[in-house]
Amino acid sequence: MVINDLKKELSSQLGGRDTELLISGLLKLTVTEYALGGKKNVSENDCNKILGAAKRIKNGEPLQYAVGTTEFMSLPFFVSPAVLIPRPDTETLVEKAISEIGDRSLSVLDIGTGSGCVAVSISVYCKNAEVTAVDISEAALETAGRNAAANRTEIKLIKCDILNGIPSGSYDVIVSNPPYIETEAIKNLDRNVRDFEPHTALDGGADGLDFYRRIAAAAPHMLKREGFIALETGYDQARTVAKLLEESFTDIEITKDLCGVERVVSGRLKNSEIISGV
Ligand SMILES: C[S@@+](CC[C@H](N)C(=O)[O-])C[C@H]1O[C@@H](n2cnc3c(N)ncnc32)[C@H](O)[C@@H]1O
C-alpha cells in the first residue's frame, strides 16, 4: 500500500485533518513529506498500526492517545490514557508563568503535572528556572519524566497527594492546572473525554473546587517571600478561585485565554502570610 491509498481509505471515515494527523504522526512525516509523499510505500507493519489506530479513533478514543503524541507550546509530548491530553487553554497558564519567571533563577512547583506539559514547557522556555513537578499518579510522573527527556530538559519529580500533604522545600512560583470538574458533571462530558481520559485528572470534588481550596490554604506553606501563584480554572470558576486566594494573596489578576474565557487566576503572597517549617 502507498500513502495515497491509506489517505483515500481513511479520510472518508475520519476526515482529512485527522487522517493527516494519524498518518503523519505514526509515520513521523513532516507536513511537506505528507503532502508530497503520496506514492511512498508503507510497510505492512506500519499499515496495520495505522489501520488499528483508525479503528480506535472511530470507537471514540482521542486521536492523541491513538497516535501517542501531541504538541503543546510548540513542543512534542508523549501521551497515554494515564495522563490528560494537554489542552491549548493551558498555554495561557504557561505563558503567565513564563512572563513572571523570565530568565530569573527561580524555583517553580507544578502541582498535578500529568504529562508534564506545564512543567516541561516552563523548564524549556525559562532556562534558569528549577522546576519540580508533583502528581499523585506514578504513571503520570513517568510520562512527565519521559517528556522532559524528549525535550532535553530536567525537572524534579515527586509523588505527592496534594490533598493530604505537601512536597518538601519552598518555591518562588506555584503553577497548577488541577482537576476542576464537579464530580456529578463528569458523566455529562463528551464521551471521548469521559470514557478515555483519567478521572483522577478531572474530578475536582462535589463543587469542582476541592483542589483550589486546598492549594489556597497550603500555598503559604510552600512559597517563599512574595511568591507567585498561577492557577488554571474552569470557564466559570475564575472569580470564585480569586476569592479563595484573597485571604493570603495580593495583586490578584484574572487572565483570559485566546477564546476570551477567564482562564487563569494569579496572585502574589502577602508578606504577613509567610509560614515556614511546616
Ligand atoms: C487536570 S490534570 C492536569 C495535567 C497537566 N498539568 C495538564 O495541564 O495537562 C490534573 C492532574 O492532577 C493530578 N492529581 C489528581 N489528584 C491529585 C492529588 N490528590 N495530588 C496530586 N496530584 C493529583 C492528576 O493525576 C492529573 O495529572
The ligand as an ORCA input file, in Angstrom:
! r2SCAN-3c Opt
* xyz 0 1
  C      -6.205     18.499     35.054
  S      -4.857     17.375     35.161
  C      -3.549     18.445     34.636
  C      -2.416     17.737     33.956
  C      -1.399     18.670     33.307
  N      -0.798     19.556     34.292
  C      -2.056     19.484     32.211
  O      -2.242     20.694     32.411
  O      -2.395     18.914     31.162
  C      -4.648     17.237     36.897
  C      -3.532     16.341     37.380
  O      -3.613     16.303     38.823
  C      -3.281     15.009     39.275
  N      -3.892     14.793     40.603
  C      -5.155     14.382     40.906
  N      -5.316     14.299     42.221
  C      -4.145     14.663     42.797
  C      -3.692     14.755     44.134
  N      -4.506     14.470     45.163
  N      -2.418     15.144     44.365
  C      -1.589     15.438     43.316
  N      -1.956     15.356     42.024
  C      -3.223     14.979     41.757
  C      -3.845     14.079     38.214
  O      -3.203     12.816     38.261
  C      -3.577     14.885     36.929
  O      -2.343     14.524     36.376
*
